[in-house]
């Protein structure tokens, strides 16, 4: 079994990741490796933030790890909130406040198209690789559902009538942005376990 740290202490994210990856991987949280400080997120892209967090964990704790950064990109808002999704309404990182501000900014706009995008950076034995997952959809007029977290209550994926917050976790994970990125990560890790090879040179 491969032990690897997911660079997060977010209980919702950890639960999703562990459910998607299954029991063949031992997923540790930041708390599990003794990392209690807030990881840096100073980049202007999702890819940059996920890499910065993974690099921080590798350099300071010397453990194989992966980090993610996820953003909601809304067409009518010039792809905002994007990289600032978690703190859209302020540093308190309140999902309720973020949703309220999003709906307020979309008031009166006919085009409510949006996409969720996740970037994952993996550092395994000092080699780096990135995976991306995207799901298209649109923003509802008001929150619906009690499952999930973040913007899930106002996002309906393309081809569905339910928000992510109205779906059970298995259905959401099968089609979500994070689920798609983590699936690529899982396939890569499985291949690496059976046929080890360099992932790609780190800068």
N, C-alpha and C positions, 0 to 999 in steps of 0.2 A: 504494500500500500504506500502510495506517495503522500508524504506530508507536505503541505504547502500553505502559506499564509495568504488569506484574502485581506487586503489592506483596508479593513473597515471594522468598526464596532457597531454599525447599524444593524440592529437585530433583524429587521425586515429583510435587508439585503442578504445577510448571512443565511437566513432561513431559505430564501429563494435559491441562492447559490448552492447550498448543500443539497436541496431537493433536486436541482437540475443535474449536478455532478454525480449524485448517488454515493454509495458506500465504498466505492473503490478508491476514493481519495479522502485523506484526513485533513479537513479544512480547519485551520486555526484562525482565530480572530487576532486583531492587534493586541487586545487584552491578554490573549493566551501567550503571546511572545513577550509580554512585558512592556509593550508600547502604549503609553497612556497620553502622550502629547498629541496635539492636533497636527495632522499631516499638511504640508504646504500644498496650496492650490493657487498658484500665482500666474498660470499660463492663460492665454487667450483662446485656446482651443480645448476640446474634450480630450483629444489625443495627447496634447501637451500636459494637461493635468493628470491624466492616468499614468503617464510616464514619470512625471515628477514624483508622484506618490510612491510608485513602485521602486524608483531609484532610491528614494529616502529610506524605505524599509530595508532594501538590500544593503545600502551603504552603512546604515546604523545598526542593523541587527543580523546581517549576514545570513538571511534565510531565503529560500526560494519563495517567491511571492507573486501575486498579481493584484493589480488595482484597477478600478473602473472609474469612469466619470460618465454621467448620463445627462443629457439635455433634452428639453422639449423645445422644438423649433416650430414657430407658428408663422405661416406665410404672410398673413395680413399685418403682422408685427415685425416685419423684416427679419424673420427667423429668431426673434427673441422669444423666451428668455435665454435660450441656448446655454452657454457655459455658465450663466448666472442663475440657472433654474432653481437651485436649492436655496439661494438667498435673494430671490427676485423681489420680495417685499421687504427685505432687510436682513441684518445679520442674525436675527433670532431664528432663521431657518424654519419658519412655521408653515407647514403645508396648507393650513386653512387660510393664512394670510396670503400666501402665494396664489392660491386658487382664486381668492376674492379679487386680487389685483388683476390677474389674468382675465377673468370674466369682465371686470370693469373696463379694461383696455380694449376688449373685443366687442363691447356694447355697440350695437348699430352696424356692425360689419357683417356683410353677407358671406364673405369667404372665411370659413373657419377651418380650412385645411391645416394640418399640422403633422409633424412626425416626431417620434421619439428616437433618439440615437444614443447608443452606448459604445464607448471605446474601452477596451481592456488591454492593459499592458502586462505581459508576463515576463518575469526575469527568472530564468531557470539555469542554475550553474553558471551565472554571470553572462548569459546570453539573453537577448531581448527580442520579443516579438509582439505584434499588436493584432487585435481582432476587433471588427466592427459589426454591430448589429443595428438594423433600422427597421422600423415599422411605421407605415403610413396610416393616417386616420384623420379625424376631425374633432374639434372641441365642442362639447355640448353647451346648452344654454345655462344649465345648472348642474350641480353635483348629483351623481347617482351611484348608489352602492356603498357598501361598508368594508369591502375587502381591499387588499393592497395598501398602497401608501402613496405619498407625493401627489402627483397630478392624476392618478388613476381614476378618481371619480368623475373627471371631466373629459377623458380621452376614450373615444370609440375607435378601435382599429378598423381599417378598411375591410369590408366584406362581413362585418358583424353589426349587430344592433345593440349589444351590451357594452358598457364601459368596462375597462379593466377591473374596476372596483366591484362590478357585478358578476365577474367570472370567478370560478374556483381557481385555486393556485395552479393546478395541473394544466388547465386550459390556457391560462394566461402565460405560463412559462413556455408552453409549446409555441406560441406565436409572438411573444414579446421581443422587444429590442434586446433586453438583457439576456433573455433565453436564447436568442439567435447567436449573440456574441459568445455566451458561455458554452453553447454547443460546439462552436468552432474551437474554443479553448479546450474542451473536453476531448474532442477528436484529436487535437494536436498532442495533448498530454498522453493519451492512450498510445498514439504512434511513437511518441518519444520513449515511452516505457519499454516498448517492444523492439524499437529500432533507434537507439539514441543517435542523434546527429545535431550539429550546431543549428541554432535557431536563426541566427543572424547577428552580425557584429554590432556591438553597442558602440555608440559614438565616444 
